[in-house]
Amino acid sequence: MTAPSLKGAAAGRRIGIGLMRGLWRPRVLGAWRVPAEGPVILAVNHAHNIDGPMLMGTAPRPVHFLIKKEAFVGPLGSFLSGIGQVPVDRTAADRTAIGSALGILERGGVLGIFPEGTRGEGDFASLRAGLAYFAVRSGAPIVPVAVLGSTDRRGRLVPQLPPLRSRVDLVFGDPFAAGDGSGRRTRRALDEATALIQERLTSHLENARRLTGR
């Protein structure tokens, strides 16, 4: 198994910067909260198709995202692999993706996760257990990220995207630890970590909405 490339993720970040700033007007708040080095998990709400590329282009460090394997088809699949992104089978426990994700954190990299699993309301109402597992096993801190775009449906060429040249706010929260430091991965430990994560992510999203007026 080839490890996701840090150089590839760095190249993806440069591409994301050009693409996002060319098509939208991202406003980044609190990026200084992302630790400058060491493993970290970015937990991102998922309301638009551009949430991943937007984070890649605005986060202060290169990010490796877990992305549904269905996207890794043809030229797009080669491109995503080339910029260090990780395909994941959402229908089962994907041991290859799990190993890749843990390897990123072990090497001190940044792992990006949409804990809701799929694009939806983007309100962190339903979390998958994977985020808790990665955080507890690796000990990496979680940084919550709220991506807030326009709710106005007018001016959209694609319904799943914010209107072109509209402002998109990206608000980074304070890093926090999900586990107790023991690395225990019992069902109870993971359930407690998931509950804590959901509370912290929901609180951050509410604060981000108040801060931005979204």
Secondary structure, DSSP 8 states (H G I E B T S, - for coil): -----HHHHHHHHHHHHHHHHHHSEEEEE-GGGS-SSS-EEEEE---STTHHHHHHHHSSS--EEEEEGGG--HHHHHHHHHTT-EEE-TTS--HHHHHHHHHHHHTT-EEEE-TTSSSSS-S--S--THHHHHHHHH---EEEEEEE-----TT-SSTTS--TT-EEEEEE---B--S-SS----HHHHHHHHHHHHHHHHHHHHHHHHHHT-
